[in-house]
Amino acid sequence: MKKVEAIIRKSKFSAVKKALHEVGVNFFSYWDVTGLGNEKEGHVYRGVSYSTSDIQRRYLSIVINDDFEAATIKAILDAAATGEVGDGKIVVSDIAEVYRIRTGEKGADTLK
């Protein structure tokens, strides 16, 4: 099992959610987050541009069976990319075990 964590632009969330559903990823958690990165957002007030270092993003946490890894990553990459600095990051890590709280069941079948 794998855990896929993605930090994406908030404006791309709907497209990413749709792309994930299309490849069969129907359960994940997400949060609005603020972070620092290479992109510098600027605000214009009365014709003067002000730079800010805090960037608003959406953080997705997805736990999947190993056979969904490639499709999940491709869906996020395709849907979230704009080609500009600040598109985000994807981190993949191994998951040792998953339990279903309701039944006490464990293993890959709990993700279905």
C-alpha positions in Angstrom: 0.0 0.0 0.0 1.1 3.6 -0.7 0.3 7.0 0.7 0.3 9.7 -1.9 0.5 13.2 -0.6 0.0 16.1 -3.0 0.2 19.9 -2.6 -1.6 21.6 -5.4 -3.0 24.9 -6.4 -6.4 25.5 -5.0 -7.7 26.5 -8.4 -6.8 23.0 -9.7 -8.6 21.0 -7.0 -11.8 20.4 -8.9 -9.8 19.1 -11.9 -7.6 16.8 -9.8 -10.7 15.5 -7.9 -12.4 14.6 -11.2 -9.2 13.0 -12.5 -8.8 10.9 -9.4 -12.5 9.7 -9.6 -11.9 8.8 -13.2 -9.1 6.4 -12.3 -11.0 4.8 -9.4 -9.6 6.8 -6.4 -12.9 7.7 -4.6 -11.7 8.3 -1.1 -9.1 10.8 0.1 -8.7 13.6 2.6 -7.7 17.2 1.9 -6.9 20.4 3.8 -6.4 24.0 2.9 -2.8 24.8 3.8 -0.4 27.7 3.6 3.3 27.2 2.8 6.5 28.7 1.4 7.9 27.8 -1.9 9.7 29.0 -5.0 6.6 30.9 -6.3 6.1 34.4 -5.0 2.5 35.6 -5.2 2.1 39.3 -5.4 -0.8 41.6 -4.7 -1.4 45.0 -6.3 -2.8 47.8 -4.3 -3.4 51.1 -5.9 -1.0 50.2 -8.7 1.8 49.1 -6.5 2.8 45.4 -6.4 3.4 43.9 -3.0 5.1 40.5 -2.7 3.9 37.9 -0.1 5.7 34.8 0.9 2.7 32.8 2.2 1.1 30.8 -0.6 -2.4 29.2 -0.3 -2.5 25.6 -1.5 -4.6 22.4 -1.0 -3.0 19.3 0.6 -4.3 15.9 -0.5 -3.7 12.7 1.4 -4.5 9.5 -0.5 -3.9 5.9 0.7 -4.1 3.4 -2.2 -3.3 -0.2 -3.1 0.1 -0.6 -4.9 -1.7 -1.2 -8.3 -3.2 2.3 -8.2 0.0 4.2 -7.7 0.9 4.9 -11.3 -2.6 5.9 -12.3 -3.0 8.1 -9.2 0.2 10.0 -9.8 -0.5 10.4 -13.5 -4.0 11.7 -12.8 -2.6 14.4 -10.4 0.3 15.4 -12.7 -2.0 15.8 -15.7 -4.8 17.6 -13.9 -2.7 19.9 -11.6 0.0 21.0 -14.1 0.0 24.6 -15.4 3.6 24.6 -16.5 4.3 27.5 -14.1 6.4 27.7 -10.9 4.2 26.8 -8.0 2.3 23.8 -9.4 3.1 21.8 -6.3 4.7 18.5 -5.2 3.7 14.8 -4.9 5.3 12.6 -2.2 4.8 8.8 -2.2 5.6 6.7 0.8 5.0 3.1 1.9 2.2 2.2 4.3 2.8 -0.8 6.6 -0.8 -1.5 7.5 -4.4 -0.1 7.2 -7.2 -1.0 9.6 -11.0 -0.6 9.1 -12.2 0.8 12.5 -15.8 -0.5 12.1 -14.8 -4.2 11.7 -11.2 -4.4 12.9 -10.3 -5.8 9.5 -6.8 -5.1 8.2 -4.9 -5.1 4.9 -5.4 -4.0 1.4 -9.0 -5.0 1.2 -9.9 -2.2 3.7 -9.2 0.3 0.9 -12.0 -1.0 -1.3 
